[in-house]
């Protein structure tokens, strides 16, 4: 298959929308990461997503819509869910709701719930409006790889596997959307993102965070949300994340680096001078900057061919939780507190 790789404009968006209606796969930018889209109600098209990504079939997909009016046939929208949509859509919030029969089981990995969101990106919204179908779209990368935040990342992983890639620049947020389970009595964050627990509480007055956010799932434990069950976001190298006392973290990273034959350090901007002549990649000055840079940096470590990645992490809540969730999973939960 020859993958079409073109900048997003009125003509190419119409072309991509037609491909989606024909059951083809199209990658497109969102504010979080690039998505790999197919008609969510077309079982054959959705099956192609799993094949193109090498994605396990028990990993549910997120259904993207242009606005909440498209949800009538997809799920049961509760009053609280509608409040969240009014507050955060378009935006990086995915809401888990009870699905309706029109949504095929392959899209939800056989679960009785469906994850829905409205992305905050002009190209994504235009594509969704023109396609006139709900679009199932996980991140547009090979399964387990760092998520793509540029069109070139998608091309690296998906060229020859999908019909089209719409180029739309760098993704603004850089980590996937918050996934909020609204099927329980108390809303629960299953995957943290840019819409935080505190932001949900400001609208609904209550919200919890699943303890599985910062641990691997147990044997046989169900994964109601993407990004929970399987290896995710990982570079090819081994990776360790360090948090805690700044001086101890820097000293331990330096020690490990000096013992290794082929390592690289992911460091906060202000601490880069402390690592001397060692090879360091910046991950910014704030959790938001780290979120924007993280997947790009992990892909750069692959290009460098290193065998070990040593990363400074963050401690705290809100956006820190989203960043540390991705870093911990990329490191197979090899997170050391000093």
N, C-alpha and C positions, 0 to 999 in steps of 0.2 A: 504494500500500500504506500502511495506517495502522500505524505502528510502536507496539507496546505499550511503555510506559515506566513501569515500576513498581518500587518497593522490593522487594528480595529477602526473601521469607518462605516458610514452608512451602507455602502455596498457589501463589504465583507460581513457585516453583522446580518444582513439579509441572507447572504449565502450560508452563513453558519446556522441561522434559524431554519432554513430549508433542510439542511443536513440533519438537524435534530429531529424534525418531523419525519424524515425518511428512516430514522432508526440508527443514524450514525453517531459517533462520539466527537464532541467538540470541547477543547480546552479553552477556558476564558478567565480573565482576571476578576477577582473580587477584592474587597478591601483587606481581607485576611490573607489568603493564599490563592494561587490559581486552582480552579476547579476543573474536574473532568466530567463533562455533562452528557447525559442521555435522557431521553423521554422517560420519566419516572414510572409511567403507566404501561410502558412497552417492555414486557419481560425479556424478550430477545435482546433489545438494546441494553437493558440493565445488565444482562449476563455478559455483554461485551466489556462493560466497565471492569468487572471482576477479572476477566481474561486479560485485558490490556495491562492492568496493574499487577496481576499476580496476587490479587487480594483474596483472603479467605472468605468463604461464603457466609460465615457466621458473624461478619462485621457489617453492621447496618449502615445504610447510606442516608445522607441528608437531602431532603427535597427542597429545592429552591423555587420561590414564586416571586412574581413581580409585585404583588400586593396581597393583602389578606383576603380579598374577594375570591382568589383562586383556591382558598382552603375548603370551600363548601363541600366538595366531593372527596376531599382527602382525609379530613380528621374532624374530631369533635372539639370545637373551640370553646373553652370555658370563659366565663367573664374575667377571671384573673389573667388568663392567657391573653385576652384581648387588651387588657390594660398594659401588659408588657409590650405587645405589638405597637400600641399607640405611643409608648414611651421610647422604644429602642429600635423600631423598624423604620426605614431600612437601617440595618446595622448588624454587628457581629454577635447576634444572639440567636441560637437555635433552640426551639421549644419542642419538647417531647410531649405528644398528645395521643389520645386513643385514636387509632386509625379507622378509616372506613373501608368497606370491601373493595372499592375501586383501586386501592393501592396493592399491588401484587406482593406476595410474601418475599420474593427475592429482593425487593427494595428495602425491606425492613428486617432482613435475615430471620424471617418467621416470627418476629415479635408482634404483639398486639398493639404496639405503639408505633408512631411515625415521627421522625424528626423533621421539622420544617423551619425555614428561615427566608428572609428577604434581604439580599445583600446590598450593601451601600457602595455601589460602584456603577458609574454611568454605563459602562460597556455591558456589565452583567445584567443590569435592569433593562437596557435596550434589547439585549438578546432574549431575555425572558418574555418581554412584551411581544417581540416579533415572532418568536417560536410558537407562542400560544399553547404551550404545554408546560406542566410542572417538570422541573429538571432535577433529576437525581445527580448529585455531584460531590464525590469525595475529592480530596486533593489530587492534583494531576501529576503524580509521581509514581514510580514503581513502589510497590508495597514495602514498607519498612525503611525507605530512604527518607532523607530530610525533605520536608514539604517544599514545593516550588514557590518562590516569591518573585520570580521574573519569568518571562516567556522563554528565555534561553534555558532555564532549568527544566521547563516542560519539554523542550525540544530534545535535551539530553536524554530524558527518560522515555519519551513517547513517540519520537520520530519513527514513522513506519508502522505504528501501532494504532493510530487514530486518524480520523479524516481531516481534522483541522485544528490549528492553534491560532487563537486571536491574540495578537500582541497588544498589551495595554499598559506597559510600563511596570515599575516596581509596585508591589502591594504595600499599602500604607501601614497596616497593623503588623503583619508578618507572622502571626500565629493564628491558628484556626479559631473559629467562633466558640464562645461559651455554649455548652449544651446544658439546658435546664430541664429537669424532669418535672413536668406538671401533672403527671398521672397519679401522684401521691397526695396525701393531705397537706404536707408541707413541701414547697418547692425545694428541689435539691439539685445542686450543680454537680454534674457527672464529669464534665470536662471544663476546666477554667479557661477564661479568655478575657477579652477587653471589657465585657460587661461583667462586673464583679458582684460578689455577694452583697456588698454594701449598696450597690446600685439597685439590685433587685429588692432589697429590704426597703429602700426609699420609695418604691412603688407599691409593694404588697405588704410590707410590715414584717415579713418573715422569709427566711431562706436558710438552708443548710448546705454544707459541702460534703459530698461523699468521701469517706475515709480512703476509698480506693484511688483517689486522685494522686496520692503520693506513695502508692505501693502497687506491686504487681497483683493481678487478680489471682485468687486461689484456684486450685484445680477444680474444674466443674462450675466455677462461678460465672454467671451470665454477664454478658457485656451489652447493656441496653444502649450504649452510646459508642460512636466511633472514637478511636484513640484510647481505648481502655484495655483491650485484651491482648493484642499482638505486639510484636516488636515494632517500634515506631521511631521515626525521626533520626535514625542512627547513622553516623558516619561509618566508613569501612574500618577505621581504626578503633582500638579500645579507647574508652573514655572514662575519666573520673572527674567528678565535680566536688569542689571543696567549699564549705561554708564555715562561718564562725569568726574567731579572732583574726583580724586582718593580717597582723604580723606573722602569726603561725601559719595561716593559709599560704601567704607568699613564700615563706621559708620552706614549707613542705612541697609546694609546687616546684620550687627551684631544685630541691633535693631530688625529686622524682625525675625532673627533666634531665638533670646532670647524669643520672644513672641510666637513662634510656638512650638508645642509639638513634632514634628518629622520632622526636616528639615536637609538638607545638603547643603553645599556651593560648588560651582564650581569656583575656584579661580586661578588667574595667579600665577605662582611659586613664584615670588618675593614678593607677598603680603600675602602668606600663614601665615607667622609669625604674621601678624597683626590681624588674626582671633583667636589667642590664642588657647584655648582648644576645640573650636568648631570643629564639624566634617567637614573636607574639603577634596575635591578631586581636584587634580591638572589638569588644562587644558593647561599647558605648559608655554612657555616664548615668543611665537611669534604666529601670526595668522596661520602660517603653522602648528605649533605644535598643536594649538587648533583644526584646521581642522582634523588633524590625530587622535586626542583623543576624540573629542566631542561625537560621537555616542556611542563609548565604554563607556564613563562616564555616558551618559544618561541611557544606559542599566544597568549599575551598580546601579544607583539610584533605578531602578525597583527591582533589587535583594535585595536591602536594605529595601524595603518597606516603604520608606519615603513618607510623604504627601506634602512636599514643597521643591522645588529646587530653590535656590537663586544663580544667576550666574553673574559673572563679564563679561562684553562684551568688544568689541573693537570699536574704532572709527578710520575712515580713508577710504581708497579706496583699489583698487587692491584686494588682497586675503582677506582683512578685509570684503569686501562686501559679499564674498561667505560664510564666517563664520557667519556673522550677519544675513544673509538671513536664514540660518538653525536655528540659535538660536532664532530668532524672530518667526519663524513658529512653532518651538517646544514649545515656550511660548505663542502661540496663540496671538502674537504681544503685549504681556504685557512687553513692553520695556520702562524703566523709565530713563530719562536723568536728572542728578543732577548737 
